[in-house]
């Protein structure tokens, strides 16, 4: 992996590393967007190793699995977690769906989400309502959620909160209190 991945970039440094932003402003979410040069370079490097080197050895899977392990270690280090706690998925939507489907939900369990969520943060929980899981929606005002953490229902098993909100760009993360 590129050593650039280990650097802490300021927002201006990151912006300077995204060629598409040299002539325009970009306000979309993570679903689609321009990548920094170092991300494209890392992807190109992996693709070349996978296509040229791994197939020459006869088995491309060890390279893929080793790369997954390296990425999990990098993400875990960044988050202060253990690599075994990190799941790599195809997308945020895929991750939310896998998480929602993996827990052993029981009637009366509660999921809390905001009214600012992308459909990927809404639909998996709505499916669980058929099985008796209660979905509570935290209302917002002007793109900001107003609910206080102290109102957390006792049977809450999950909070699904996007940060930032895809529709408003509001930062929904709150400091721990």
C-alpha positions, 0 to 999 in steps of 0.5 A: 500500500502507498505510504500516503495512506498512512499520512494524516492529511488536512482537508486542503491537502486532501482536496489538492490530491483530488484532480476533479476538485481543481475546477469544481466543488463537489457536494455528493455523498460516498455513493459516488465521487472522485478519488484522491490520487493516492487511492487510485494509485493504490488500486492500480498497484493492487490490480497490477499485482493481482493481474500480473504477479498472482496469476503467474504463481498459479493462485491469485487468492493468497494475494487477495486474502493477504490484502484484505488482512492488511486493510483490516489491520490498517482500519483497525489501527485507525479506529483503535479496534482489533482486526477481527472486529473489522468487516470489509463489505462492498458498500455501506448499504451492504454493510448495514444489510449484513449487520441488520441480518446478522443479529438475533433480533427479538420482538420488542428490540429497538433500533433508533435512526434519524429522519435524515438517513439514506434509504440504506439506513432505513430499509433494513430496519423497516424489514425488521419491523415485520418481526416485531422490532420497533424502529424509532425515528429521531426527528430533525430540525433544519437538518440537525437531529435534536434528540438527546442521548438520555432518551435512549430506550432500554431495549435499544440494540442499535443506533443507525446514524449517518455522519454526515447526513446525505441530504443535508450534509449535517454532522450527526455525530455527537460527543460522548457524554 
